[in-house]
């Protein structure tokens, strides 16, 4: 297949590119980043430094490369509503217009668990009502849900075969995030680590994310559907135990009741995404068993520790 990765020069795009190249696909990356890693520029990869607001360029690229599948990873992560809607959403519209005109077979939109807002039930299933206005970053989450709905609506009105994939936090050889780095710093400084019991999230390995995209692109059942994707659920307490082991820290973990929690709201939330629907309809299952996935996560965490230590 000829696959276009929009916003494909970032962390997720780099891993998807590697996965698809190893699977024998031809990959086209469109990203506004000026510099990309050398690993992206394999023989079966073409890179274009373009902004998705350039509608003409997108149509030309899609046509010239006879694109079969578009995976939309592009997003600014801005809090400014004008950036979200005048750049991100407009860029997506341009991409979908190019897809329809170019005869693209599938359009995969990668979204965020944040569209659920404040989850009412655990585990979180796709049928739950999305309340993005209650999310920690409400404008970002509202815009992402709008982007999801645009993709599915394009499928109804213009026959673009679209699928939405939601995930919470992806990890590969390493893992980042300011709240995780703050926990790493606390462990390295032997400071107390304060946590809320049960808080945590469903992490997704980059390989599992790539598999889910490939399944969505190849299965008729995926058309017009939205799927949660994850590999394993970990609490912050489990992650902190890993950190203490990795760093040899003397930090004590202090559990705090959620009613009196004064730390970052992110560390008090529970994001237990269910992937039952994608397993049932597309045959998805994590590539490795939970114990092995935990070991893989710990290796990524070890790289994060090394990175934080270098900058302290």
C-alpha positions in Angstrom: 0.0 0.0 0.0 0.9 3.6 -0.4 0.5 5.3 3.0 0.5 9.0 3.7 1.4 10.0 7.3 0.2 13.5 8.0 2.3 15.0 10.8 4.5 11.9 10.4 7.8 13.4 11.6 6.8 13.3 15.3 7.4 10.5 17.8 4.3 8.5 16.8 4.8 9.1 13.1 8.4 7.9 13.3 7.4 4.6 14.8 4.5 4.1 12.4 6.8 4.9 9.5 9.3 2.3 10.7 6.5 -0.3 11.2 5.0 0.3 7.7 8.4 0.3 6.0 9.2 -3.1 7.6 5.9 -4.3 6.4 6.8 -3.5 2.8 4.6 -0.4 2.3 5.6 2.8 0.5 5.3 5.7 2.9 4.9 9.4 2.2 5.4 11.8 5.2 3.9 15.3 5.2 5.0 17.5 8.1 5.8 21.2 8.6 8.9 20.3 10.6 12.0 21.5 8.8 14.2 18.8 10.1 13.5 15.1 10.3 15.5 12.1 11.7 17.7 10.3 9.1 15.8 7.1 10.0 12.7 8.5 8.3 14.4 8.9 5.0 14.6 5.2 3.9 14.4 4.1 0.3 10.6 3.6 0.5 9.9 6.9 2.3 9.3 10.3 0.7 9.2 13.4 2.9 7.5 16.7 2.1 8.0 19.7 4.3 4.5 21.1 3.9 1.8 22.6 6.2 -1.7 21.0 5.9 -3.1 24.4 5.2 -1.5 24.2 1.8 -4.5 22.5 0.1 -3.0 22.5 -3.4 0.2 20.8 -2.3 -1.8 18.1 -0.5 -3.9 17.3 -3.6 -0.8 17.1 -5.7 1.0 14.8 -3.3 -2.0 12.5 -2.9 -2.4 12.2 -6.6 1.3 11.9 -7.6 1.8 9.1 -5.1 -1.5 7.3 -5.7 -2.1 7.2 -2.0 -4.2 4.3 -0.7 -4.4 5.2 3.0 -4.1 8.4 4.9 -3.2 8.4 8.6 -3.8 11.8 10.2 -1.5 12.4 13.1 -1.1 16.1 12.6 -2.1 18.4 15.5 -0.7 21.6 17.1 -1.7 20.7 20.7 -2.4 24.4 21.1 -4.8 25.9 23.6 -5.6 28.9 21.3 -9.0 28.2 19.7 -8.0 30.1 16.6 -5.0 27.8 16.0 -7.1 24.7 16.7 -9.9 25.6 14.3 -8.2 27.8 11.7 -5.1 25.6 11.3 -5.7 22.1 12.7 -9.3 21.7 11.6 -8.8 23.5 8.3 -5.7 21.3 7.7 -7.8 18.2 8.3 -10.5 19.5 5.9 -7.8 20.0 3.2 -6.5 16.5 3.8 -9.9 14.9 3.5 -10.7 16.9 0.3 -7.4 15.7 -1.2 -8.4 12.1 -0.1 -11.8 12.3 -1.8 -10.4 13.8 -5.0 -7.5 11.4 -5.1 -9.5 8.3 -4.6 -7.9 7.4 -1.3 -9.3 4.1 0.0 -9.1 4.7 3.8 -8.7 7.6 6.1 -7.6 6.9 9.7 -7.9 9.7 12.2 -5.8 9.3 15.4 -7.5 11.0 18.4 -7.2 11.2 22.1 -9.0 9.7 25.1 -9.3 13.3 26.3 -12.5 13.6 24.2 -14.3 11.7 26.9 -13.8 14.6 29.2 -14.3 13.3 32.7 -15.2 9.6 32.3 -18.3 8.5 34.2 -17.7 4.8 34.0 -14.6 2.5 34.2 -13.5 0.9 32.1 -14.1 3.5 29.4 -16.0 2.2 26.4 -16.6 4.0 23.1 -20.3 4.2 23.7 -19.9 6.6 26.6 -21.1 10.1 26.1 -18.1 12.4 25.3 -18.0 15.5 27.5 -14.8 17.3 26.2 -15.8 20.5 27.8 -15.1 18.9 31.2 -11.6 17.8 30.2 -8.4 19.2 31.7 -7.8 20.9 28.3 -11.3 21.6 27.2 -10.6 23.6 24.0 -8.1 21.0 22.8 -10.5 18.1 23.6 -13.5 19.9 22.0 -11.5 20.5 18.8 -10.3 16.8 18.7 -13.9 15.6 19.0 -14.9 18.0 16.3 -12.1 16.6 14.1 -13.4 13.0 14.8 -16.9 13.9 13.8 -15.7 15.7 10.7 -13.9 12.6 9.6 -16.9 10.4 10.1 -19.3 13.0 8.5 -17.0 13.1 5.5 -17.6 9.4 5.2 -21.3 9.8 5.1 -21.4 12.8 2.8 -18.5 12.2 0.5 -18.0 8.4 0.9 -14.6 8.7 2.4 -14.0 5.4 4.3 -13.0 6.8 7.7 -12.1 5.3 11.1 -11.2 7.0 14.4 -8.7 5.6 16.8 -8.5 6.9 20.3 -5.6 6.3 22.7 -4.4 7.8 26.0 -0.6 7.7 26.0 1.8 5.9 23.6 5.3 4.7 24.4 8.1 3.3 22.3 11.8 3.1 23.2 11.2 5.9 25.6 8.3 7.8 27.1 8.0 11.5 28.0 5.4 13.8 29.5 5.9 16.6 32.1 4.1 14.9 34.9 6.0 11.7 34.4 9.3 13.6 34.3 8.3 15.4 37.5 7.9 12.0 39.2 11.3 11.0 37.9 12.8 14.1 39.3 11.2 13.4 42.7 12.6 9.9 42.7 16.1 11.1 41.7 16.0 13.7 44.6 14.7 11.1 47.1 11.6 13.3 47.6 8.2 12.0 48.8 6.0 10.9 45.9 2.4 11.8 46.5 -0.2 9.8 44.6 -4.0 9.1 44.5 -4.9 5.4 44.9 -6.2 3.8 41.7 -5.2 6.7 39.4 -3.4 5.8 36.2 -4.0 5.0 32.6 -4.1 2.6 29.7 -0.7 2.9 27.9 -0.3 1.9 24.3 2.9 0.6 22.8 3.9 2.1 19.4 3.8 -1.3 17.8 0.3 -1.9 19.0 -0.8 1.5 17.8 0.7 0.6 14.4 -1.1 -2.7 14.3 -4.4 -1.1 15.1 -3.9 1.4 12.2 -3.1 -1.5 9.9 -6.2 -3.4 11.0 -8.4 -0.3 10.6 -7.0 0.3 7.1 -7.7 -3.3 6.0 -10.9 -4.3 7.6 -14.3 -3.4 6.2 -15.8 -3.6 9.7 -13.8 -0.6 10.7 -15.5 1.8 8.3 -17.3 4.6 10.1 -16.3 3.2 13.5 -14.4 4.6 16.5 -12.1 2.4 18.6 -10.1 2.7 21.8 -6.6 1.3 21.6 -4.4 0.3 24.5 -1.8 -2.3 25.6 -1.8 -2.3 29.4 -3.2 -0.4 32.3 -0.8 0.9 35.0 -1.4 2.9 38.1 0.9 5.7 39.1 1.7 3.7 42.2 3.0 0.9 40.0 5.0 3.3 37.9 6.5 4.9 41.0 7.6 1.5 42.2 9.4 1.0 38.9 11.0 4.4 39.2 12.2 3.8 42.7 13.7 0.5 41.6 15.3 2.0 38.5 16.9 5.0 40.4 17.7 3.3 43.7 15.7 6.1 45.2 14.9 6.4 48.9 11.6 8.2 48.1 8.6 7.2 50.0 5.2 6.8 48.2 2.5 8.7 50.1 -1.1 7.9 49.2 -3.5 10.8 49.4 -7.3 10.6 49.3 -8.7 12.1 46.1 -10.9 14.4 48.1 -7.9 16.3 49.5 -5.6 15.9 46.5 -3.9 19.2 45.7 -1.4 18.0 43.0 -1.9 18.0 39.3 -5.4 16.9 38.2 -3.7 14.6 35.7 -2.2 12.4 38.4 -5.6 12.0 40.1 -7.4 10.7 37.0 -8.1 7.1 36.0 -8.0 6.3 32.2 -8.8 2.6 32.0 -9.7 2.4 28.3 -11.5 -0.8 27.2 -10.2 -2.3 23.9 -12.9 -5.0 23.8 -14.7 -3.4 20.8 -11.6 -3.4 18.6 -10.7 -6.9 19.7 -14.2 -8.1 18.9 -14.7 -6.4 15.5 -11.1 -6.2 14.1 -9.3 -9.0 15.9 -6.9 -6.6 17.7 -4.9 -7.9 20.6 -1.6 -6.5 22.1 1.4 -8.0 20.4 2.9 -9.1 23.8 1.4 -10.4 27.0 0.8 -8.0 29.9 3.9 -9.1 31.9 6.1 -8.6 28.8 4.4 -5.3 28.1 5.2 -4.1 31.6 8.8 -5.0 31.0 8.8 -3.1 27.7 7.2 -0.1 29.5 9.9 -0.2 32.2 12.6 -0.1 29.6 11.0 3.0 28.1 10.8 4.4 31.6 14.5 3.7 32.1 15.4 5.8 29.0 13.2 8.6 30.4 15.1 8.4 33.7 18.4 8.8 31.8 17.1 11.8 29.9 15.9 13.5 33.1 19.1 12.8 34.9 21.2 14.3 32.1 19.3 17.6 32.4 19.3 17.9 36.1 
